[in-house]
Amino acid sequence: MKTKLKPISRKVSAKRAVATIAAQPVVPLKERRLTFGGKWDYAPAPEESRNYVITPRHELFINGKFVKPRSGKYFPSINPATEEKLTEIAAADEADVDKAVKAARRAYEKVWSKMPGRERGKYLYRIARIIQEKMRELAVLESMDGGKPIKETRDVDVPLVAAHFFYHAGWADKLKYAFPGRTPRPLGVAGQIIPWNFPLLMAAWKIAPAIACGNTVVIKPSKTTSITLLRLAQIFQEAELPEGVVNVVTGSSETGTAMVKHPDVNKIAFTGSTEIGKQLAQLCVGTGKKLTLELGGKAANIVFEDAPIDQAIEGIIAGIYFNMGHVCCAGSRLLVQEGIYPKVVRKLRDRIQTLRLGNPLDKNTDIGAINNKPQLEKIRELVQCGVAEGAELVQSSCTLPERGYWYPPTFLTGVTASHRVAQEEIFGPVLSVMTFRTPEEGFERANNTPYGLSAGVWTDKGSKIFKIVNQLRAGVVWANTYNKFDPTSPFGGYKESGFGREGGLQGLAAYCRLD
């Protein structure tokens, strides 16, 4: 005889649910955390920074050893989230740069350029594996030194660093296949200068292809973010990279100028502002140095009426807020087709209220600290200028920490192409929102800046994507996504965003003499 099961009524289920909820322990009010809109926030989940010891003083890395600067001068490295001093960094002068270049030249002539490609590749593979082993430490140091959220350094930056060394290790013994019919030869000593926004990743972008092609390197990090590159130098020691193949000189702009002017440097690769890039280009005129410049940007996200709007909102958030606008390709301009403008602005206003700002070492943090005080003042000045010119300000209602350099998620509506905030690179969590009617007006507005580094297109029609991409004067265009990087893909800009490419075969060509 079969037993017929009776369905449980909704009334009984509701009673049981109430009883279950009532049985839960009561959390004291002072321990509860509410986010904007009345939603419950996550409990704090910070990395324990005390597990990663930062030595009180960092020296220069020259000829495979850490050495004191000739001048005996050091400058502080400040945690932008707390304004506390993390360590002291050596300040290299012209004599230190000369010593580093000579070490790189010896290593190039006696060891590295003569080494078979397959042997060079082994060193790059070894470096990549050690980076993988130390990913946690490198991510924490990058967040403490630069202010970026740990989930970005941990999940994006450091994995890409390892990927670049792996990728270029594979090319080290295959360069003749990369350039059929040509004979690739190394250039010699490469001088490299990297910015504060992606210190470790920019170093990998430049060091990996340079040494894979048989060159040696002298590299200078930003004055405000030097720690992780010096930690990478320790990894070079652990990998037993031959002495002098990579040298790290830290310091101010004078250090970089000494490197560019040095007569024994064959190649300059610079990532930074357009203004400084122009000055470096003038210094290289008539010297015979090869030059690669990756400069400023004012990228546009173009959202059409047929776009997947929720997906586009997340791409916009990832492109400008999650990285605090730290990337030069940050989508700091948003061009929205008029028919969906009210809906996009409403969703964007609601979304920024859910972003969590605070301790960069907390895994729950979306918005970290601005890298340095002068940059914070520039962000404030540009936003105030935008409001004075008639734009409407929309900001998150989050509470800013008492110490550190912080700016809330912000966007401006009613912006026109003539506004400074729509033309100048801002490097902060600030978005300028504008409208357009037709696709032609959309790409014309997107191109209406001195820059041409990157752009994003959001639409469900593939034919429209191809049409718009062919009209955009940008080195990189993402379709229905944003800020996706891969070592196999070249990256670089047009117009005042520089010239030359990094990554992929084009990036290899920048470090070769093709006969």
C-alpha positions in Angstrom: 0.0 0.0 0.0 1.4 3.3 -1.1 1.5 6.2 1.3 0.3 9.5 -0.1 2.4 12.4 1.1 0.5 15.5 2.0 2.0 18.8 0.8 3.1 21.2 3.5 1.0 24.3 3.5 2.5 27.7 3.1 1.1 28.7 6.5 3.1 25.9 8.2 6.2 26.8 6.3 5.9 30.4 7.3 5.5 29.5 11.0 8.6 27.3 10.8 10.5 30.1 9.2 9.5 32.6 11.9 10.5 30.1 14.6 13.9 29.5 12.9 14.6 33.2 12.6 13.5 33.7 16.2 16.0 31.0 17.3 18.9 32.9 15.8 21.3 34.8 18.2 20.6 38.5 18.4 23.5 40.6 17.1 24.1 43.7 19.2 23.3 46.9 17.4 26.8 48.3 17.7 28.2 45.2 15.8 25.9 45.6 12.9 27.1 47.3 9.8 24.7 48.9 7.3 25.6 49.9 3.8 23.8 52.5 1.7 20.2 51.7 0.9 19.8 49.7 4.2 21.7 46.5 2.9 23.8 44.5 5.2 27.5 44.9 4.6 30.2 42.2 4.8 32.2 41.8 8.0 35.7 43.2 7.8 38.2 40.7 6.1 41.6 42.5 6.0 44.9 40.8 5.1 47.2 40.7 8.1 49.9 43.1 7.0 52.1 42.2 9.9 52.8 38.9 8.2 54.8 40.7 5.5 57.8 42.5 6.9 59.0 45.6 5.1 62.6 46.4 5.8 63.1 49.9 7.1 65.4 50.9 4.3 65.7 49.8 0.6 68.9 50.2 -1.4 69.6 50.4 -5.2 69.8 47.1 -7.1 72.9 47.3 -9.3 74.9 44.4 -10.8 72.9 41.8 -9.0 73.4 43.3 -5.5 71.7 45.8 -3.3 74.0 48.8 -2.8 73.8 52.2 -1.0 73.4 55.3 -3.1 76.5 57.4 -3.7 74.9 60.5 -2.1 73.7 58.6 1.0 70.2 60.2 0.5 66.9 58.4 1.0 63.2 59.5 0.7 60.2 58.1 2.5 57.6 55.7 1.0 54.2 56.6 2.3 51.1 54.3 2.7 48.4 56.5 1.0 45.6 54.8 3.0 47.1 55.7 6.4 49.8 58.4 5.6 52.2 56.2 7.6 55.8 55.8 6.5 56.4 52.2 5.2 60.1 52.4 4.5 62.9 54.6 3.1 64.0 54.3 -0.5 67.5 55.1 -1.9 67.7 58.2 -4.1 70.0 57.5 -7.1 72.0 60.3 -8.7 73.8 60.6 -12.0 76.7 58.6 -10.7 74.5 55.7 -9.6 72.7 55.7 -13.0 76.1 55.5 -14.7 77.2 52.6 -12.5 73.9 50.8 -13.3 74.3 51.4 -17.1 77.9 50.1 -17.0 76.8 47.0 -15.2 74.1 46.4 -17.8 76.5 46.9 -20.6 79.0 44.4 -19.2 76.2 41.8 -18.7 75.0 42.4 -22.2 78.3 42.1 -23.9 79.8 39.2 -21.8 76.8 37.1 -20.9 73.3 37.9 -21.9 73.5 38.6 -25.6 75.7 35.5 -26.2 73.4 33.2 -24.2 71.2 30.9 -26.4 67.5 31.9 -26.4 66.5 28.6 -24.8 68.7 29.4 -21.8 67.4 32.9 -21.4 63.9 31.5 -21.5 64.7 29.2 -18.6 65.5 32.2 -16.4 62.2 33.9 -17.4 60.3 30.7 -16.6 62.0 30.5 -13.2 61.1 34.1 -12.4 57.5 33.5 -13.4 57.2 30.5 -11.1 58.7 32.4 -8.1 56.3 35.2 -8.7 53.5 32.7 -8.6 54.8 31.3 -5.3 54.9 34.9 -3.8 51.7 36.2 -5.3 50.1 36.9 -1.9 53.0 38.8 -0.6 53.4 40.9 -3.8 49.7 41.7 -3.8 49.7 42.9 -0.2 52.9 45.0 -0.8 51.3 46.5 -3.9 48.2 47.5 -2.0 50.1 49.0 0.9 52.4 51.0 -1.3 49.9 52.1 -4.0 46.5 52.2 -2.3 44.8 49.9 -4.7 42.3 47.3 -3.3 43.8 43.9 -2.5 41.2 42.1 -4.7 42.6 44.0 -7.7 46.3 43.5 -7.0 45.6 39.8 -6.0 43.2 38.8 -8.8 44.4 41.0 -11.7 47.8 42.7 -11.3 50.1 40.0 -9.9 48.7 37.1 -12.0 49.3 39.2 -15.1 52.9 39.9 -14.0 53.5 36.1 -13.9 51.7 35.7 -17.2 54.0 38.2 -19.0 57.1 36.4 -17.8 55.6 33.0 -18.9 54.6 34.4 -22.3 57.9 36.0 -23.1 59.8 33.0 -21.8 58.2 31.1 -24.6 59.4 33.5 -27.2 63.0 33.7 -26.1 64.1 30.8 -28.4 61.6 31.4 -31.2 62.3 35.0 -32.2 63.2 34.0 -35.8 59.7 32.6 -36.1 58.2 35.8 -34.8 59.7 37.8 -37.7 59.8 35.5 -40.8 62.5 36.5 -43.3 64.2 38.9 -40.8 67.1 38.3 -38.4 66.2 39.7 -34.9 69.1 41.0 -32.8 69.0 42.7 -29.4 69.4 46.4 -29.1 71.8 46.5 -26.1 70.9 48.4 -22.9 67.2 49.4 -22.4 66.4 52.2 -20.0 62.8 51.9 -18.7 60.7 54.3 -16.6 57.4 53.2 -15.1 54.5 55.0 -13.3 52.9 54.7 -9.9 49.5 53.3 -11.1 50.7 49.7 -12.0 54.3 49.6 -10.7 54.7 45.8 -10.8 52.7 45.1 -13.9 54.3 47.9 -15.9 57.7 46.5 -14.8 56.8 43.1 -16.2 55.5 44.7 -19.4 58.9 46.2 -20.0 61.4 43.8 -18.4 60.1 40.5 -19.8 60.2 41.3 -23.5 63.5 43.2 -23.1 65.5 40.4 -21.6 63.7 37.7 -23.7 65.1 39.4 -26.8 68.6 39.5 -25.3 68.8 43.0 -24.0 69.8 44.1 -20.5 67.8 46.6 -18.4 68.1 49.7 -16.2 64.7 50.5 -14.8 63.4 53.3 -12.6 60.0 53.1 -10.7 57.9 56.0 -9.6 59.1 57.7 -6.5 55.8 56.9 -4.7 55.7 53.2 -5.6 59.1 51.6 -5.5 58.7 48.7 -3.0 57.3 46.0 -5.2 59.9 46.5 -8.0 62.7 46.2 -5.4 60.9 43.0 -4.1 61.0 41.8 -7.7 64.7 42.4 -7.8 65.0 40.0 -4.8 63.2 37.5 -7.0 65.8 38.0 -9.7 68.4 37.1 -7.1 66.5 34.0 -6.1 66.2 33.0 -9.8 70.0 33.5 -10.1 69.6 35.9 -13.0 73.1 36.8 -14.1 74.5 39.9 -12.5 73.7 43.2 -14.3 70.9 41.8 -16.5 68.3 43.9 -14.6 69.3 46.9 -12.5 66.9 49.0 -10.5 67.6 52.7 -9.8 65.1 54.5 -7.6 64.7 58.3 -7.2 63.1 61.4 -8.6 62.7 62.8 -12.1 66.4 63.7 -12.2 67.2 60.0 -11.9 65.1 59.3 -15.0 66.6 62.2 -16.9 70.1 61.0 -16.2 69.1 57.6 -17.6 67.6 59.0 -20.8 70.6 61.3 -21.4 73.2 58.5 -20.8 75.1 57.9 -24.1 75.3 54.1 -23.6 71.6 53.5 -23.4 70.2 52.1 -26.7 66.4 52.1 -26.0 64.0 54.1 -23.8 60.6 52.8 -22.8 58.4 55.2 -20.8 54.9 55.0 -19.4 53.6 58.2 -17.8 52.2 61.6 -18.5 52.1 63.2 -22.0 53.9 66.2 -20.7 56.9 64.2 -19.5 56.8 62.0 -22.6 57.2 65.0 -24.9 60.2 66.1 -22.9 61.8 62.6 -23.1 61.2 62.5 -26.8 63.1 65.8 -27.2 66.0 64.4 -25.2 66.2 61.4 -27.5 66.2 63.4 -30.8 69.5 62.8 -32.7 70.8 60.2 -30.2 69.8 57.1 -32.2 67.9 55.7 -29.2 64.8 53.7 -30.0 61.8 55.1 -28.1 58.5 53.7 -26.9 56.0 56.0 -25.2 52.8 54.9 -23.5 51.2 58.2 -22.3 48.0 59.7 -21.1 44.5 58.8 -22.0 40.9 60.0 -21.7 39.0 56.9 -22.8 35.4 56.9 -23.7 32.8 54.2 -23.0 30.1 54.4 -25.7 26.7 52.9 -24.7 24.1 52.4 -27.4 20.4 52.0 -26.9 20.5 48.3 -27.8 23.3 47.6 -25.2 23.0 45.2 -22.3 22.6 48.0 -19.8 23.3 46.1 -16.6 26.4 44.5 -18.1 27.5 48.0 -19.4 27.0 49.5 -15.9 29.3 46.8 -14.4 31.9 47.5 -17.1 31.7 51.2 -16.5 32.2 50.6 -12.7 35.1 48.3 -13.4 36.7 50.7 -15.8 36.7 53.8 -13.5 35.8 53.0 -9.9 37.2 49.6 -9.0 40.7 50.8 -10.0 40.1 54.4 -8.8 40.8 55.6 -12.3 44.4 54.5 -11.7 44.8 53.1 -15.2 45.7 55.5 -18.0 43.1 53.7 -20.1 40.3 54.2 -17.4 37.0 54.9 -19.0 36.6 58.4 -17.5 34.1 59.6 -20.2 30.7 57.9 -20.6 28.8 58.6 -23.9 25.2 57.4 -23.6 22.7 57.4 -26.4 19.9 59.8 -25.6 17.1 57.2 -25.5 18.5 55.3 -22.5 20.3 58.2 -20.8 17.8 58.6 -17.8 17.9 54.8 -17.2 21.7 54.6 -17.3 22.1 57.6 -15.0 19.6 56.2 -12.5 21.3 52.7 -12.5 24.7 54.3 -12.2 23.6 56.5 -9.2 22.2 53.4 -7.4 25.3 51.4 -8.2 27.9 53.8 -6.8 26.0 53.9 -3.5 26.8 50.2 -3.0 30.6 50.5 -3.5 32.6 50.0 -0.4 35.4 52.5 0.2 38.1 51.9 2.9 41.1 49.8 3.9 42.7 48.5 0.6 43.8 45.3 2.4 40.2 44.4 3.1 39.0 41.9 0.6 35.6 43.6 0.6 36.9 47.0 -0.4 35.9 48.3 -3.9 37.5 51.8 -3.7 41.0 52.2 -2.3 43.1 55.3 -1.6 44.4 57.8 -4.1 48.1 57.2 -4.5 49.4 60.6 -3.3 48.3 63.9 -2.0 49.1 66.1 -5.1 47.0 63.7 -7.2 44.1 64.0 -4.7 44.3 67.8 -5.0 44.3 67.6 -8.8 41.1 65.4 -8.7 39.4 67.9 -6.3 40.4 70.8 -8.5 39.1 69.3 -11.7 35.8 68.2 -10.2 35.3 71.7 -8.7 36.1 73.2 -12.1 33.5 70.9 -13.7 30.8 72.0 -11.3 31.7 75.7 -11.8 31.4 75.2 -15.6 27.8 73.9 -15.1 28.0 70.2 -14.6 25.9 68.4 -11.9 27.7 66.5 -9.3 26.6 63.0 -8.1 28.7 61.4 -5.3 28.5 58.3 -3.1 27.3 59.1 0.4 30.1 57.0 1.9 32.1 58.2 4.9 35.8 58.9 4.1 38.5 57.7 6.6 40.0 60.4 8.7 43.6 59.7 7.6 44.9 58.9 4.1 44.1 60.2 0.6 40.5 59.5 -0.3 37.9 60.6 -2.8 34.4 59.2 -3.1 33.0 57.6 -6.2 31.7 60.5 -8.3 30.2 61.2 -11.7 29.2 64.5 -13.4 26.2 64.9 -15.7 25.6 67.8 -18.0 29.2 67.7 -19.1 30.2 69.1 -22.5 33.3 68.5 -24.6 34.7 71.9 -23.7 34.8 71.1 -19.9 38.2 70.5 -18.5 37.0 67.4 -16.7 36.1 66.0 -20.1 39.5 66.8 -21.7 42.1 66.3 -19.0 43.4 63.0 -17.6 42.1 62.8 -14.0 43.4 59.5 -12.5 40.6 59.2 -9.9 37.2 57.7 -9.4 35.4 60.4 -11.4 33.3 59.9 -14.5 32.0 62.5 -17.0 28.7 61.6 -18.5 27.6 63.0 -21.9 25.0 62.1 -24.5 24.8 61.5 -28.3 22.1 60.8 -30.8 23.6 58.9 -33.8 26.6 56.5 -34.1 28.4 59.1 -36.1 28.0 61.6 -33.3 29.1 59.0 -30.8 32.5 58.2 -32.4 33.1 61.9 -33.2 32.6 62.8 -29.5 34.8 59.9 -28.5 37.6 61.1 -30.8 37.3 64.7 -29.6 40.3 64.7 -27.3 44.1 65.0 -27.8 44.4 61.4 -26.6 43.8 58.0 -28.3 44.7 55.2 -25.9 41.6 53.1 -25.5 37.8 53.0 -25.7 34.8 50.8 -25.1 31.7 50.0 -27.2 28.5 48.5 -25.7 25.9 47.2 -28.2 24.2 43.9 -29.1 24.9 44.4 -32.8 28.2 43.0 -34.0 28.1 44.9 -37.2 27.8 48.2 -35.2 30.8 47.2 -33.1 33.0 46.7 -36.3 31.8 49.9 -37.8 32.5 52.0 -34.7 35.8 50.3 -34.0 37.1 51.3 -37.4 36.1 54.9 -36.7 37.7 55.2 -33.3 41.2 56.6 -33.0 42.3 54.5 -30.1 45.0 51.9 -29.8 42.7 49.4 -27.9 39.0 49.1 -28.2 37.0 46.7 -26.0 33.6 45.5 -27.1 31.0 44.7 -24.4 33.7 44.5 -21.8 36.4 46.8 -20.4 40.0 46.7 -19.0 40.8 43.2 -20.1 44.5 42.6 -20.7 46.5 39.7 -22.0 50.3 39.4 -22.7 49.6 38.2 -26.2 47.8 41.4 -27.2 49.6 44.6 -28.1 48.8 47.8 -26.1 49.5 51.4 -27.0 48.0 54.6 -28.2 47.6 57.2 -31.0 48.0 61.0 -30.9 49.2 62.3 -27.6 48.8 58.8 -26.0 52.2 57.9 -27.4 53.5 55.5 -30.0 54.8 52.0 -30.1 53.3 48.9 -28.6 53.9 46.7 -25.5 52.8 43.1 -25.5 52.4 40.5 -28.3 54.7 40.4 -31.3 54.6 44.1 -31.7 56.0 44.5 -28.2 58.8 42.1 -29.0 59.7 44.1 -32.1 60.3 47.2 -30.0 63.2 45.4 -28.3 64.8 44.0 -31.5 66.9 45.2 -34.4 65.4 43.5 -37.4 68.0 42.9 -40.2 
